[in-house]
Amino acid sequence: MLDITRAEFDDKFDVSIRLMEDTGWVKHINIYDRKNNKKYEARLYWNYNEGYSMGWDNDAPPEAQRPDFEYVLDATMDGLTI
């Protein structure tokens, strides 16, 4: 079956947005471990279906493996600005 073209689609269908939901976000963050003088860089992801996850640019602190690390991290950032 051939791919549908934009022209073919526009010729047949009218489309309107009924509702738009933002179902996820990404925060690029820096975490500084004062006790070990170490900086971590990461991305904190959240989406409606999967919840929280992390992407680390370098190694992660050991605490990152503990339950609720991402939730507490996000709560810590409430009220911070770029």
N, CA, C and O atoms as CSV, one atom per row, in Angstrom:
chain,resi,resn,atom,element,x,y,z
A,1,MET,N,N,0.834,-1.167,0.000
A,1,MET,CA,C,0.000,0.000,0.000
A,1,MET,C,C,0.892,1.248,0.000
A,1,MET,O,O,1.890,1.293,0.719
A,2,LEU,N,N,0.547,2.233,-0.782
A,2,LEU,CA,C,1.336,3.465,-0.896
A,2,LEU,C,C,1.091,4.390,0.286
A,2,LEU,O,O,0.004,4.406,0.865
A,3,ASP,N,N,2.118,5.161,0.637
A,3,ASP,CA,C,1.966,6.183,1.668
A,3,ASP,C,C,0.939,7.213,1.206
A,3,ASP,O,O,0.870,7.550,0.024
A,4,ILE,N,N,0.143,7.708,2.156
A,4,ILE,CA,C,-0.801,8.769,1.820
A,4,ILE,C,C,-0.037,10.082,1.684
A,4,ILE,O,O,0.903,10.334,2.437
A,5,THR,N,N,-0.427,10.897,0.750
A,5,THR,CA,C,0.216,12.202,0.562
A,5,THR,C,C,-0.581,13.272,1.285
A,5,THR,O,O,-1.754,13.079,1.605
A,6,ARG,N,N,0.057,14.386,1.538
A,6,ARG,CA,C,-0.631,15.502,2.180
A,6,ARG,C,C,-1.780,15.984,1.299
A,6,ARG,O,O,-2.861,16.274,1.810
A,7,ALA,N,N,-1.570,16.074,-0.002
A,7,ALA,CA,C,-2.614,16.529,-0.927
A,7,ALA,C,C,-3.825,15.590,-0.877
A,7,ALA,O,O,-4.968,16.044,-0.838
A,8,GLU,N,N,-3.568,14.299,-0.880
A,8,GLU,CA,C,-4.658,13.319,-0.810
A,8,GLU,C,C,-5.408,13.439,0.517
A,8,GLU,O,O,-6.638,13.387,0.549
A,9,PHE,N,N,-4.675,13.596,1.586
A,9,PHE,CA,C,-5.287,13.744,2.907
A,9,PHE,C,C,-6.171,14.987,2.958
A,9,PHE,O,O,-7.325,14.927,3.382
A,10,ASP,N,N,-5.601,16.135,2.510
A,10,ASP,CA,C,-6.341,17.402,2.530
A,10,ASP,C,C,-7.577,17.360,1.642
A,10,ASP,O,O,-8.577,18.015,1.938
A,11,ASP,N,N,-7.518,16.593,0.554
A,11,ASP,CA,C,-8.641,16.493,-0.366
A,11,ASP,C,C,-9.814,15.738,0.267
A,11,ASP,O,O,-10.965,15.951,-0.115
A,12,LYS,N,N,-9.530,14.862,1.228
A,12,LYS,CA,C,-10.581,14.017,1.785
A,12,LYS,C,C,-11.029,14.401,3.185
A,12,LYS,O,O,-12.205,14.241,3.512
A,13,PHE,N,N,-10.129,14.904,4.022
A,13,PHE,CA,C,-10.435,15.078,5.440
A,13,PHE,C,C,-10.411,16.532,5.879
A,13,PHE,O,O,-9.619,17.331,5.382
A,14,ASP,N,N,-11.289,16.865,6.817
A,14,ASP,CA,C,-11.241,18.101,7.585
A,14,ASP,C,C,-10.838,17.710,9.004
A,14,ASP,O,O,-11.360,16.738,9.550
A,15,VAL,N,N,-9.925,18.450,9.597
A,15,VAL,CA,C,-9.426,18.114,10.926
A,15,VAL,C,C,-9.557,19.317,11.835
A,15,VAL,O,O,-9.269,20.442,11.428
A,16,SER,N,N,-9.991,19.085,13.060
A,16,SER,CA,C,-10.007,20.126,14.082
A,16,SER,C,C,-9.486,19.520,15.383
A,16,SER,O,O,-9.625,18.319,15.615
A,17,ILE,N,N,-8.898,20.342,16.214
A,17,ILE,CA,C,-8.383,19.873,17.498
A,17,ILE,C,C,-9.518,19.926,18.507
A,17,ILE,O,O,-10.120,20.977,18.728
A,18,ARG,N,N,-9.797,18.803,19.105
A,18,ARG,CA,C,-10.855,18.697,20.103
A,18,ARG,C,C,-10.312,19.011,21.494
A,18,ARG,O,O,-10.965,19.682,22.292
A,19,LEU,N,N,-9.113,18.518,21.769
A,19,LEU,CA,C,-8.481,18.714,23.065
A,19,LEU,C,C,-6.994,18.470,22.889
A,19,LEU,O,O,-6.592,17.567,22.155
A,20,MET,N,N,-6.175,19.270,23.559
A,20,MET,CA,C,-4.731,19.036,23.513
A,20,MET,C,C,-4.237,18.854,24.931
A,20,MET,O,O,-4.538,19.666,25.806
A,21,GLU,N,N,-3.478,17.791,25.166
A,21,GLU,CA,C,-2.935,17.506,26.484
A,21,GLU,C,C,-1.420,17.452,26.418
A,21,GLU,O,O,-0.856,16.821,25.523
A,22,ASP,N,N,-0.762,18.104,27.353
A,22,ASP,CA,C,0.681,17.934,27.511
A,22,ASP,C,C,0.866,16.724,28.406
A,22,ASP,O,O,0.436,16.732,29.559
A,23,THR,N,N,1.496,15.694,27.890
A,23,THR,CA,C,1.601,14.449,28.635
A,23,THR,C,C,3.019,14.122,29.079
A,23,THR,O,O,3.280,13.012,29.543
A,24,GLY,N,N,3.940,15.073,28.943
A,24,GLY,CA,C,5.297,14.816,29.388
A,24,GLY,C,C,6.167,16.052,29.314
A,24,GLY,O,O,5.801,17.051,28.696
A,25,TRP,N,N,7.333,15.974,29.957
A,25,TRP,CA,C,8.305,17.055,29.911
A,25,TRP,C,C,9.702,16.506,30.197
A,25,TRP,O,O,9.868,15.360,30.615
A,26,VAL,N,N,10.706,17.364,29.958
A,26,VAL,CA,C,12.109,17.057,30.244
A,26,VAL,C,C,12.721,18.271,30.929
A,26,VAL,O,O,12.515,19.404,30.495
A,27,LYS,N,N,13.473,18.034,32.001
A,27,LYS,CA,C,14.220,19.096,32.681
A,27,LYS,C,C,15.703,18.735,32.618
A,27,LYS,O,O,16.098,17.647,33.036
A,28,HIS,N,N,16.520,19.647,32.096
A,28,HIS,CA,C,17.973,19.467,32.055
A,28,HIS,C,C,18.503,20.044,33.367
A,28,HIS,O,O,18.284,21.218,33.668
A,29,ILE,N,N,19.196,19.222,34.137
A,29,ILE,CA,C,19.550,19.637,35.492
A,29,ILE,C,C,21.032,19.406,35.798
A,29,ILE,O,O,21.700,18.592,35.161
A,30,ASN,N,N,21.515,20.140,36.781
A,30,ASN,CA,C,22.827,19.939,37.377
A,30,ASN,C,C,22.601,19.628,38.851
A,30,ASN,O,O,21.798,20.281,39.517
A,31,ILE,N,N,23.304,18.641,39.344
A,31,ILE,CA,C,23.251,18.282,40.760
A,31,ILE,C,C,24.673,18.347,41.287
A,31,ILE,O,O,25.581,17.738,40.720
A,32,TYR,N,N,24.864,19.079,42.362
A,32,TYR,CA,C,26.198,19.192,42.956
A,32,TYR,C,C,26.207,18.475,44.296
A,32,TYR,O,O,25.434,18.812,45.192
A,33,ASP,N,N,27.078,17.492,44.430
A,33,ASP,CA,C,27.265,16.747,45.675
A,33,ASP,C,C,28.293,17.503,46.509
A,33,ASP,O,O,29.494,17.420,46.248
A,34,ARG,N,N,27.825,18.231,47.500
A,34,ARG,CA,C,28.708,19.056,48.330
A,34,ARG,C,C,29.710,18.221,49.126
A,34,ARG,O,O,30.858,18.628,49.298
A,35,LYS,N,N,29.282,17.062,49.608
A,35,LYS,CA,C,30.162,16.244,50.446
A,35,LYS,C,C,31.315,15.631,49.658
A,35,LYS,O,O,32.404,15.447,50.202
A,36,ASN,N,N,31.091,15.316,48.398
A,36,ASN,CA,C,32.128,14.682,47.576
A,36,ASN,C,C,32.685,15.600,46.495
A,36,ASN,O,O,33.496,15.173,45.674
A,37,ASN,N,N,32.249,16.871,46.493
A,37,ASN,CA,C,32.728,17.845,45.523
A,37,ASN,C,C,32.619,17.303,44.096
A,37,ASN,O,O,33.585,17.318,43.333
A,38,LYS,N,N,31.419,16.826,43.755
A,38,LYS,CA,C,31.212,16.221,42.448
A,38,LYS,C,C,29.949,16.785,41.816
A,38,LYS,O,O,28.929,16.966,42.481
A,39,LYS,N,N,30.039,17.063,40.500
A,39,LYS,CA,C,28.905,17.593,39.751
A,39,LYS,C,C,28.348,16.509,38.834
A,39,LYS,O,O,29.097,15.809,38.153
A,40,TYR,N,N,27.034,16.385,38.826
A,40,TYR,CA,C,26.337,15.454,37.944
A,40,TYR,C,C,25.453,16.257,36.999
A,40,TYR,O,O,24.847,17.250,37.402
A,41,GLU,N,N,25.381,15.835,35.766
A,41,GLU,CA,C,24.510,16.459,34.778
A,41,GLU,C,C,23.553,15.394,34.264
A,41,GLU,O,O,23.947,14.265,33.973
A,42,ALA,N,N,22.281,15.783,34.159
A,42,ALA,CA,C,21.280,14.785,33.784
A,42,ALA,C,C,20.053,15.443,33.178
A,42,ALA,O,O,19.916,16.666,33.140
A,43,ARG,N,N,19.177,14.585,32.711
A,43,ARG,CA,C,17.861,14.998,32.248
A,43,ARG,C,C,16.838,14.211,33.044
A,43,ARG,O,O,16.909,12.984,33.127
A,44,LEU,N,N,15.891,14.919,33.624
A,44,LEU,CA,C,14.789,14.286,34.344
A,44,LEU,C,C,13.593,14.287,33.419
A,44,LEU,O,O,13.144,15.341,32.969
A,45,TYR,N,N,13.079,13.105,33.135
A,45,TYR,CA,C,11.940,12.949,32.239
A,45,TYR,C,C,10.699,12.578,33.042
A,45,TYR,O,O,10.789,11.857,34.035
A,46,TRP,N,N,9.563,13.063,32.620
A,46,TRP,CA,C,8.294,12.614,33.166
A,46,TRP,C,C,7.292,12.538,32.030
A,46,TRP,O,O,7.226,13.431,31.186
A,47,ASN,N,N,6.516,11.468,32.015
A,47,ASN,CA,C,5.395,11.415,31.095
A,47,ASN,C,C,4.234,10.684,31.756
A,47,ASN,O,O,4.409,9.907,32.695
A,48,TYR,N,N,3.071,10.954,31.245
A,48,TYR,CA,C,1.818,10.480,31.824
A,48,TYR,C,C,1.764,8.962,31.938
A,48,TYR,O,O,1.217,8.442,32.911
A,49,ASN,N,N,2.308,8.251,30.983
A,49,ASN,CA,C,2.206,6.798,30.966
A,49,ASN,C,C,3.298,6.087,31.754
A,49,ASN,O,O,3.048,5.043,32.357
A,50,GLU,N,N,4.505,6.644,31.754
A,50,GLU,CA,C,5.648,5.941,32.344
A,50,GLU,C,C,6.109,6.510,33.686
A,50,GLU,O,O,6.834,5.834,34.417
A,51,GLY,N,N,5.710,7.724,34.024
A,51,GLY,CA,C,6.208,8.348,35.246
A,51,GLY,C,C,7.581,8.960,35.023
A,51,GLY,O,O,7.870,9.475,33.943
A,52,TYR,N,N,8.434,8.903,36.055
A,52,TYR,CA,C,9.762,9.513,36.002
A,52,TYR,C,C,10.811,8.550,35.444
A,52,TYR,O,O,10.707,7.333,35.597
A,53,SER,N,N,11.822,9.127,34.794
A,53,SER,CA,C,13.041,8.402,34.437
A,53,SER,C,C,14.166,9.422,34.329
A,53,SER,O,O,13.922,10.625,34.227
A,54,MET,N,N,15.405,8.926,34.352
A,54,MET,CA,C,16.573,9.799,34.309
A,54,MET,C,C,17.478,9.402,33.163
A,54,MET,O,O,17.568,8.229,32.803
A,55,GLY,N,N,18.144,10.384,32.595
A,55,GLY,CA,C,19.209,10.169,31.628
A,55,GLY,C,C,20.426,10.924,32.130
A,55,GLY,O,O,20.389,12.148,32.258
A,56,TRP,N,N,21.496,10.212,32.414
A,56,TRP,CA,C,22.695,10.819,32.994
A,56,TRP,C,C,23.724,11.103,31.916
A,56,TRP,O,O,23.981,10.256,31.060
A,57,ASP,N,N,24.323,12.306,31.953
A,57,ASP,CA,C,25.370,12.680,31.001
A,57,ASP,C,C,26.722,12.116,31.427
A,57,ASP,O,O,27.603,11.911,30.593
A,58,ASN,N,N,26.880,11.873,32.695
A,58,ASN,CA,C,28.080,11.233,33.227
A,58,ASN,C,C,27.597,10.184,34.220
A,58,ASN,O,O,26.438,9.775,34.152
A,59,ASP,N,N,28.434,9.744,35.125
A,59,ASP,CA,C,27.967,8.753,36.090
A,59,ASP,C,C,26.895,9.357,37.004
A,59,ASP,O,O,26.773,10.578,37.111
A,60,ALA,N,N,26.139,8.506,37.642
A,60,ALA,CA,C,25.051,8.932,38.517
A,60,ALA,C,C,25.457,8.716,39.971
A,60,ALA,O,O,26.247,7.820,40.268
A,61,PRO,N,N,24.924,9.526,40.875
A,61,PRO,CA,C,25.210,9.276,42.286
A,61,PRO,C,C,24.556,7.960,42.719
A,61,PRO,O,O,23.530,7.572,42.162
A,62,PRO,N,N,25.129,7.280,43.691
A,62,PRO,CA,C,24.555,6.002,44.139
A,62,PRO,C,C,23.098,6.133,44.591
A,62,PRO,O,O,22.309,5.201,44.432
A,63,GLU,N,N,22.753,7.268,45.142
A,63,GLU,CA,C,21.379,7.480,45.618
A,63,GLU,C,C,20.357,7.442,44.497
A,63,GLU,O,O,19.168,7.252,44.754
A,64,ALA,N,N,20.798,7.619,43.254
A,64,ALA,CA,C,19.877,7.621,42.118
A,64,ALA,C,C,19.187,6.274,41.943
A,64,ALA,O,O,18.158,6.195,41.272
A,65,GLN,N,N,19.732,5.217,42.529
A,65,GLN,CA,C,19.127,3.890,42.438
A,65,GLN,C,C,18.039,3.666,43.492
A,65,GLN,O,O,17.311,2.674,43.439
A,66,ARG,N,N,17.937,4.568,44.422
A,66,ARG,CA,C,16.959,4.400,45.507
A,66,ARG,C,C,15.564,4.803,45.063
A,66,ARG,O,O,15.410,5.689,44.222
A,67,PRO,N,N,14.534,4.152,45.629
A,67,PRO,CA,C,13.153,4.500,45.284
A,67,PRO,C,C,12.857,5.977,45.557
A,67,PRO,O,O,13.333,6.552,46.535
A,68,ASP,N,N,12.079,6.559,44.691
A,68,ASP,CA,C,11.598,7.939,44.786
A,68,ASP,C,C,12.670,9.001,44.582
A,68,ASP,O,O,12.402,10.175,44.836
A,69,PHE,N,N,13.880,8.639,44.132
A,69,PHE,CA,C,14.916,9.642,43.891
A,69,PHE,C,C,14.418,10.716,42.921
A,69,PHE,O,O,14.575,11.908,43.184
A,70,GLU,N,N,13.818,10.297,41.799
A,70,GLU,CA,C,13.349,11.246,40.789
A,70,GLU,C,C,12.247,12.141,41.337
A,70,GLU,O,O,12.223,13.340,41.061
A,71,TYR,N,N,11.341,11.566,42.108
A,71,TYR,CA,C,10.241,12.344,42.685
A,71,TYR,C,C,10.774,13.409,43.635
A,71,TYR,O,O,10.355,14.565,43.568
A,72,VAL,N,N,11.692,13.031,44.516
A,72,VAL,CA,C,12.264,13.995,45.467
A,72,VAL,C,C,13.067,15.056,44.724
A,72,VAL,O,O,13.013,16.233,45.080
A,73,LEU,N,N,13.811,14.655,43.696
A,73,LEU,CA,C,14.559,15.612,42.880
A,73,LEU,C,C,13.616,16.633,42.258
A,73,LEU,O,O,13.880,17.834,42.323
A,74,ASP,N,N,12.531,16.180,41.663
A,74,ASP,CA,C,11.570,17.090,41.045
A,74,ASP,C,C,10.948,18.015,42.084
A,74,ASP,O,O,10.802,19.212,41.836
A,75,ALA,N,N,10.584,17.483,43.231
A,75,ALA,CA,C,9.999,18.305,44.290
A,75,ALA,C,C,10.986,19.363,44.780
A,75,ALA,O,O,10.584,20.473,45.129
A,76,THR,N,N,12.285,19.022,44.807
A,76,THR,CA,C,13.323,19.964,45.217
A,76,THR,C,C,13.408,21.134,44.250
A,76,THR,O,O,13.723,22.253,44.655
A,77,MET,N,N,13.131,20.886,42.980
A,77,MET,CA,C,13.242,21.921,41.954
A,77,MET,C,C,12.033,22.844,41.885
A,77,MET,O,O,12.085,23.863,41.197
A,78,ASP,N,N,10.942,22.513,42.583
A,78,ASP,CA,C,9.774,23.398,42.554
A,78,ASP,C,C,10.176,24.797,43.006
A,78,ASP,O,O,10.801,24.963,44.053
A,79,GLY,N,N,9.828,25.767,42.237
A,79,GLY,CA,C,10.129,27.153,42.566
A,79,GLY,C,C,11.478,27.636,42.061
A,79,GLY,O,O,11.749,28.836,42.121
A,80,LEU,N,N,12.338,26.745,41.564
A,80,LEU,CA,C,13.610,27.176,40.988
A,80,LEU,C,C,13.359,27.763,39.604
A,80,LEU,O,O,12.426,27.354,38.913
A,81,THR,N,N,14.173,28.699,39.208
A,81,THR,CA,C,14.071,29.273,37.885
A,81,THR,C,C,15.387,29.068,37.138
A,81,THR,O,O,16.433,28.809,37.733
A,82,ILE,N,N,15.299,29.189,35.837
A,82,ILE,CA,C,16.478,29.005,34.993
A,82,ILE,C,C,17.348,30.240,35.065
A,82,ILE,O,O,18.398,30.294,34.424
